[in-house]
């Protein structure tokens, strides 16, 4: 990045499109907002809507089973549990984390910063450990030899090559880095933080911002200083809230009462809830915004389907394609399939599930044991055969079935 680009970045100008070489930008450079609030990543997470959206997506993605399959001549079969890739992704990604914790940490990076980074440790040509890096400490550089990752540490910057970093990229313009949702939502977050701060300070004064003391003549500087010293304690804090003072010399006190709805800025804060939810593509009713109706239908199954299709599916696909591209060994790319199991998220009520399973079994699309497995029930003898209803048998075969 040139000095001129850094100066522009400091004022929030430029770097909206990445250059074909050098440091790549993930969003606007400035952290200041028109509300006068500087919003960093930690402060953003203190906004309830950001916390709720991030946690909802992160825990949903992290809790979905990540299945690994090996292609066969007849289709595919589950990957052997002793395979190194299974051990890495399903057993122990590193010495500090469980697979769930690793996937949640990486997904949270992706949700907030638009990029998730993990350092790969190799044994030969196999990746044997994945250790998440702090995304705010990583800058991506594009060069003639590919991408390099500059990681700021307490001992100074460390530069890693493209092969050493597991990089999940979010929505972006160039496919090199993802755009940071927090960076682009900073103006909306600034309004939310300012509203929270104003409401908190107002409540600290008992719901009253103070009053107006009117004098019948202009004051001299000394008189103005004396008046400030005498009367500023009227709304100085919780202990002095609504305290009545005896005023002298013909001065008059006027109370300023603000309706509770105005004081809490309910409309502004409610609007910001939906505004922030839009940045994360989370329906506001899923983060307990009960004021907003949904057109997705009233059934929990329909809500889950909509959330899966429009919010979670892009995250799941990015996980799958990045694993296949960055972790699966070159010789295994055509034989190994990475895929999330989403049936648990789409699980309907018992009546709907029974109807679905009945149709799948009666039409020869699933065996009884496959159905029992989805309900966490043990297999039964004879349950591995596909069956169909006799009333769907071709007419020319009815005689053969009757004779049998």
N, C-alpha and C positions, 0 to 999 in steps of 0.2 A: 504494500500500500504506500503510495506517495505521500509526502508531507501535505500537499494540497488536498488530497483525498481525506487525510486524517482530520484536517481543519473543517472540511465540509461535513464529515461524519459527526464531529462534535456539535454542530449546529443542526443535526438531523437532515442534512442535505446530501444527496448523492448516495452511491452504493446501493441503490434500489435494484440495479441490474449488475451482475457480477462480470468482472473482466475475464478475458480468456486466459489470464495468467495472474499469479500472485494470490493474495489473501482473498478469500471468498466471504461475502457478507450474508448473514441470515436474516437481516431486517434493518429497520432504521437505526442509525447510530446513536441518536440522542435518547436519554432517559427522561428528559424533562417533559412536562405536559402543559397544556393551556390552563389547567386548573391550578398550576403552581405547585404541583406535587411531583416529587421525584419518586418513581416507582421502580424498585428493583425486584428481582425474582422472589426474594423472601417476603417482601411486603405484599406482593401480588397474591401469594398463597394465604395471606391473612384475610383476604376478601372471601367471604363464605361461598360465593358463586364459583370462584376459581377453584377453591379447595374441593367443593362438591363435584364439579365437572371432572377435575383431574383424578379424583379418587374413584369416581364411578367408572371412567374409561379404563384406568389402570388396573383396578381389581377385577373388572370383567375380563379384560384381555389376559391378565396373568393367571386367572383361575381356569380358563378354558384349557382342556388337555391338548397338548401338542403331540400328535401321533406321527410316527416314522414308519414308513413302509418300504419294502423291497419289491421291485417289479419281478414278476414271474411270467412264464409263458401263458398262464391262464388268467393273469390279472396282476394282483399284488397280494402280499401277505405282511403281517407285522414284522418289523425289523427285530432281529435277534437281540435280546436284552444284554448280551455280552458285547455287542458291537460298540466300538469306541464312540460313535456319534450318539447312540442311545445313552451311554454313560455320561457324556458331556451335557446333553440337553435335558435328559429326564432324571438323572441321578445326582450329578455334582458338577455344576458349571465352574466352581472355584472352591477354595478351602473355607470361604467365609459365608457362603450363601447357599440356600436351598434353591432348586429350580424356580419355585414360585417367587421367592424374594428377588432373584436375578431378573426374572421377566417383568416383575412389577417395577423394579428400579429403572430398567431400560425403557419400559413403556412410559413411565412418568417423564423421563427425559424427552421422549418423542412428543408427548402431549404438550409440555410446556415450552421446550426450546426448539422443537421441530427437527431435532437430530438426537440420536442416541449413539454413544461411543463405548466400546469395550476393547481392552487390550487383549490380543490373542497370544497364548503361549503354545509353542509347537513342540512336538516330539516327532522328529522326522518331518513328514508332510501332513501329520495329523494335528488338529487343534485339540489340546488337552485341558485348557482352562480359558475362561473368559472373565475378565475383571473390569467392571464398569469404571469409566473415567468421568470426572466432573465436566459436564458439557460447557459450563461457563468458562472453563479454563482451556478449552480446545479451540484452536483456529485452524481452518482448513486452507491449504495453499494448493493451487493448481500449477503444475509445471510440465515441461516436456516429457518427463519420465512418469507422469501420473500425479496422483494426489499425495501430499504429505500432511501430517497432522502435528501441529506444534502444541505441546501440552505444558502449561505453566505449573511448575512445582515449587516447593519451598527452596529447593536447591538450584532453581533456575529452569529455563525451558528445555524440554526434551522433544526431539523430533523423531517421529515414527513414519515408516513407509506405509504405503497403502495396504500391503499384505499383512501388516501387523495390527490393523484396526478393523474391528467388526463395527460397521457404520450403517445404522438404519436411518434412512433419509425420509423426512416427511414431505408434505406437499411443497413444491418449489418450482422455480421457473427454468432451471437449467439441468436438473438431475444430478448436480454435484453436491449441493447442500439443500436442506429443507429450510423453509421460512419459519421464523419463530413466532408462534401465536402470541406469546407475551409481548414481543416487541411491537407487533402491529396492533395489539389491543391496548397499548399503554395509555392512549388518550381516554378510552372508556374506563380503564382501571383507575386513572387519575381522578376522574369524576367520582367513582365509587369510594376511593380512599378519602377524598375531600368531604363527601357527604357523611361518611362514618365519623371522620374527625370532628366535623361541625356538630353533628348530633351528640357526640360524646361530650364535647366541651359545653354545649348548651345544657345537657343534663347535669353536668358537674356544678352548674350554677342554679340548680333547682328548677330548671325549665324556664328561667328568665335570664335574658342576656344583660339585664341591668335596668337603668332608668335614666331619665333626663332631669337634670337639675338646672332650673332657669333662674338667671339673675337679671335684675331690672336695669343694669348698666354694664358697659364693657369693663372688664377687669384688667388691672395692671399685671405685668408678668409675675410680680410677687404674690398678688392676690390669687392669680390662676394657679400658682404652685401650691399655695395654702389650701385652696379649694380641692385640688387633686389629692393632697395629703389627707384632708379631712374626710372626703366623701368616696374615694375610690374603693373602700372596703365594702360598699353596699353589695357588690356582686363579685367579691374577690375569690369566692370558692365555696365548696359545700358547707363549710361551717358558718358562713355569713349569708347563705342563700335566704332571700326574703326577709332579712333582718331590717327592722324599721329604725331609722336614726332620727335624732332630734336635730333639725336644721335651724340655723340662726341667721339673723340679719335680713329677713324678708325673702330668703331663697325658697323656692318651691320645688317639690319633688313630684315627678310624674312617672307612674309605673307604665312599663311597656309589656303588655300581655300578648303572647303569640299563641294562636290555637295549636293544640297538640299535633294535629295533622300537618301543619306547616312546620312545626319544630322538628318533627321526626322525618320530614321530607319523604313521606311514604310513597308518593307517586314517583319521585325521582329514583328512590332506591329500588322500587319494584321494576321500573323501566330498565335500570342498570342490570338487574338480575337477568332479564331476558336478553339484554344486549350482550352480556358476557357469555351467556349460554350459546348465542349464535356463533361466537368466535370458535367455540369448541364443538360446534355442531351437536349439541346435546339438547333434546327437547326440554323446555323449562319445567314441565311437570315432573320430569324424572329427578330434578333437584329440589323437589318439595315446593315448587311455585304453584300453590293451589289456586291462585287467581286466574291462571291461564287454562283455558279449555284445550282439549286436544281433538283433532279430527282423525286420529289414527284408529278410532274404535275403542270400545270400553273393555274388551277382553285383554287380559295380561299377555296372552299369546300374540295378539296383534301388536301390542306395544313392544314386546321383545323382538318381533320380526322387524319392525321399523327401525328400532335401535341397532339391531344387528346389521341390517342392510346398509343404512346410511351413515352410521357412526363407527361401528366396530370393524366392519368388513375391510376398509382400507388399512387399518392397523394390522389386522390379521394377515392380509396379503403381503404387506411390507415385511412382516416377520418371516413369512414362508419363503418369499423370493430372496431375501437377503441371506437367510441361512443356506439356501440352495446355492447361491452365488459365492458366498464368502467363507463358508465353513465346510460344506460337503467337498470331499476330495475330488480333484478333476476326474479321476477314473470312475467315480461313483455317481456323477451327476445324472447319468441316464438311467441308473438303476435304483436310486433312492428318491422317495417321494416324501415331502414334508407337508403336513396338512393338519389344521385344527379340527377338533371334534366339537361341533356346535350344537348337537342335538340337545344337550342339557339346557342350553339357554332357551331353546324353542319348546321345551317340555310344556305341554298343555295340561288341562285338568284330567282327572282319571277317566271320565266318560269319553272325552275326545281321544285320548290315547288308546283306549280300548277299541274304539271304532276304527282308528287308523291301523292298529295292529291286526284287527280282524280282516280288514280288506287286504293287507299285505300278505297275510298267511293264506287266505282263501284264493288269492290270485297267483300264488306261487312265487311271490317276490321276496319273501323272507321265510326262514325256517322258524319253528317254534323256539328253538334254542337261541337263535339270534334275538328274538323278541324277549326271551327271558333274560338274556344278557343285558339288554338295554334297561331292564327293570331291576338290575343287580340281583337276579335270581340264578341259582345254579342250573346247569344243563340237565336234561332228563334223557334217559335212553329212548331212542327212536325219534328224538326231536330235531334231528339234523336233515330230515327229508323235506323237500319242497312238495307242497300239496296244492291241489286245486279242487274246486267244487265240481261234483258230477254233473250238475245241471248246466255247466258250461262246456261239457264234452261234445265234440262234433257228433252229429247224428249218425254218421256211418260207423262210429265206434261204439255206440250204445250196446249193440248185440254182443260184441266181444266182452264188454265189461259185465253184462248180465250173465253170460256163460261162465265167466270166471267166478 
